[in-house]
Amino acid sequence: MDGDVFGAGELRRRVLEAWAASPARFREDANAEEELALGGYRDRLVVELAQNAADAAARAGVPGRLRLTLRDGTLVAANTGAQLDAAGVESLATLRASAKRDEAGTVGRFGVGFAAVLTISDEPAVVSHGGGVRWSLAEARGLAAAVPGLAEELQRRDGHVPLLRLPFAAEGQAPAGYDTAVVLPLRDAAAHELATRLLDGVDDALLLALPGLAEVVVDTPEGERTLMRHEDGPYTVIGGRRWRVASARGATDPALLADRPVEERRRPTWSVTWAVPVDAAGAPVRPATEPVVHAPTPTDELLGLPALLIASFPLESTRRHTAPGPLTDFLLDQVADVYAELLRAWHPVEPGVIDLVPGPLGRGELDGALRARLLERLPGVPFLPSAGRDDDGEPHVLRPRDAEVAEGAGAATVEVLAELFPSLLPAGLERRTELRTLDVPRIPLGEIIDRLAGVERDPAWWRRLYDSLAGVDPDRLTGLPVPLADGRTTIGPRQVLLPLPDLAGADRLARLGLKVAHAEAAHPLLEKLGAVPATPRAVLTTPQVRAAVAASLDADEVWDEDDAALDAEELADLVLGLVRDAGLAPGDEPWLGALALPDEDGEPAPAGELVYPGSAFAGVLRTGELPVCDAELAERWGEQTLTAAGVLAGFPLVRAADVVLDPDELDPRDSDFAEPDDAGLLDAVDVWCEDVLDQLPETPVPPVVTELLAVRDLDLVDDDRWPQALALLSRPPLRDALTTPVRVLLPDGTAETVRPYTAWWLRGHPVLDGRRPAGLRAAGGDPLLAGLYEEADARGFDDPALLHALGVRTSAAALLDEPGGAAELLGRLADPELPVGPAQLHGLYTLLAELDPEEVTLPDDVRAVVDGRVRVVDAAGALVADAPDLLPLATGRALLPVRPTLAARLASVLDVGLLSDAVPAPAPAGGAVREVPDGVRALLGARTPDSYTEHDELLVDGVELDWRFTGEGGLHAATLEGVAAGLAWAAGAWPRRFEVAALLEDPERTRELTVARWFD
């Protein structure tokens, strides 16, 4: 089209005249254009072109389409809609004067956005089917240079002029299918790079921010891509991405616009749009668009939400930031309301929606103000998904103020609990800071479990809950309810029995108050938390059964209003069945001794006081001492079951640890049954205690027996049946109570051993041949004790260890091994009424010599040999016979015979002298020295003297001797027998003296005696 149809020349004329009239106007226009091109619009070219396209489509009432083509150094933006007209040209050429200010539905409001084209082009043009307009920096610079008074200003600005103020008519047509085109020849490579970057950045946000656009095509050398917008149910679809969109608009109160420019006051409407991209399941995803506020074009206001915000915020002059004031505050309220409605309407409701909650801190002043408003509203907005679901399988929708997070619970647990507590959020959200921001309470799992108290649910539901709690810390589950077989529900699994398939007598167990879990709810978790499988042993040891057993003796005397309690017979039947099925052994559960069972007369008695009929124990007791168990009961249940329940078939044992040896404290305990560690049940145990204390040093606090093992009820044995009783006591474990010494710990940390209680008791009672065993000697025992002890027939009970424990003397060695044994033996040796022979005395003193002198109490009198006769003498005058050559000099002296090698030890033990010290007997002078024959030296060994002194007569102190050996003085002898004895004594081979005599008498017997020594 030819001609200046839009009056571009007239526009130029008026501008040039204004510049000529006022150079200051030139500077104002140049500054304004430079500020817009280099400041507020430096990277908003594509957005401004799209905004103009959307406004043109809105004015024409058609779907907006925009095509952006970058080819051959030129960017062309073609759009549909209203074509360019004179008013539009004037708006483009007049900064800050918009031609769209009175048009509803348009986005552009200020008439300044077109300045963005100057960021890449010095020759922009706009062409339409009705005409065109263009601009040229070179031509504008020439026109400005001709204006008087501008030369200095142009020089200062390096020739830059306000380009858009001087339009020129242009020719051209918009591309086919489009109504208008903006043609922008690119200034240089930098402009090309900027244009390419801006086109690459075109995304869904452009169509969302400009509802008037339905399509944007970007055509570059790299290819062509198309963004199209359409609605699909609740979603807005752009390309392949779906968005949830919420919008609101309305009239603006004029009071809010009082401080805004005229252009804004002429458009008193506001609008808000929130858009959130979603995935295929409808869950929110973070948009790829830079998170900034769009007003409606992008600003530099950062947004902390994963959503696109498009709102008609007032902007300050740079177009980068919102302008503070009442209008912005009003719009923030609307933005927050629309966002709340977006979340309220969100579907499907799932945990991903939590991503849309503001973070803990705002990203800027505007974002912080928006965050504060959202956090006021969102707690009351139902948008959080419950872990519970409705009948259609959809999750309940919760307001944050009503929601709770189960802390420490797994997904399966929360799912089950949510059937009762729909306020619970799904599991795995404990660490979400968004929920903390919303003040959603975090409830520990243990507290939620406590809420289950009193809840009535079917057993299968409880089992599902238990199954979900596997692996949870047991300390959190102590209050977990358990449904019982009788329809009740108990709190906490402890003391709950888990039913087994073969559990018998369940009805009777319930009557005892036992907590048996419902079979459908039984789960391994309950056992982990303290419940026990209902094995016979577990049932038997429950507090309820124990209490029933303890009260069983009075069971028939208690009136039960509901007749629910078991009578004595029913209880006995139940308990004995459990004992049998549990395979208990006697003593496994001592408290069973309180169970009431019928005796031989049908009267109830504690099981622990009944004797099993026909048992060996019953055969040794005095008649009537203990009642006998009912025969029919014994036949029905047998000895194994009844004795495991406490009925006595043998001597009962007491096993106690750390028993304080205080006679005043050893009283029987007040108990329903005979406790196996009650030392007070032992007959005369206080007397035993006093005897033990007499043997120990005095201490400031009582000593302690570390372990006491003793036989009870010995005082009930019939005197005529002790042989049978002793036979029973000789068998394990009773035997250990007789033979094992008792260890006593003294306060200073040292320990002593004393005689066991059982042995002590038996020693003091006539249990062996009607006599006390202590001080008796077993018939056929050690001959060394013959005459010293009275003999007793111990046939059938001849175990040496047992006899020793009873105090029956079996051997001198065993006697001396016993504490106080040496004193006892020496005391009996000092009794002149008790016969002892010389050889017997020699053997006893040989054993005594082996003792530690510190452990022997010195006697006042001893048994000695005086001139060949055994007599009791004063110990002070006794001598140990240590030298056989001095015996002729010991006439009238009391001699203690002993093995020669032990003579000095015996003297030390008994604190007596040696014969060799009492009778010095020096060697006589004279005599002839004789060599000892080689054969004799070979016979006696290396200690044999080389020679001896032969005397015709050997007199010492007027007494004639056969020989005398004085050590340093050598051997002196007067007879052949004396030589033989002296050589044998000197060589330490006293037993060979007779061989030596034979060899000295007949040296030819050397060979014979050598061969005989093979058999020594």
PyMOL commands that set and color helices and strands:
alter all, ss='L'
color gray80, all
select helices_A, chain A and resi 8-21+23-40+45-60+86-93+113-119+137-145+151-156+163-165+189-200+204-209+254-257+262-265+326-344+351-356+365-380+400-402+411-417+433-437+445-451+459-468+474-477+506-511+524-528+536-540+543-550+552-557+568-582+590-594+607-609+616-620+631-644+663-665+679-681+685-695+714-716+719-729+734-739+757-763+783-785+800-806+812-817+821-829+838-848+853-855+875-877+884-889+900-910+915-918+934-940+967-969+976-986+990-1001+1003-1015
alter helices_A, ss='H'
color red, helices_A
select strands_A, chain A and resi 64-71+74-79+125-128+131-134+168-170+180-185+213-220+223-232+235-238+241-251+269-278+292-294+298-302+308-311+384-389+395-398+405-407+442-444+481-483+489-491+496-498+515-516+532-533+596-598+604-606+653-660+704-711+742-745+751-754+776-778+790-792+861-866+869-874+878-880+894-896+913-914+928-931+947-950+955-956+959-960+963-965+971-973
alter strands_A, ss='S'
color yellow, strands_A
deselect
rebuild
show_as cartoon
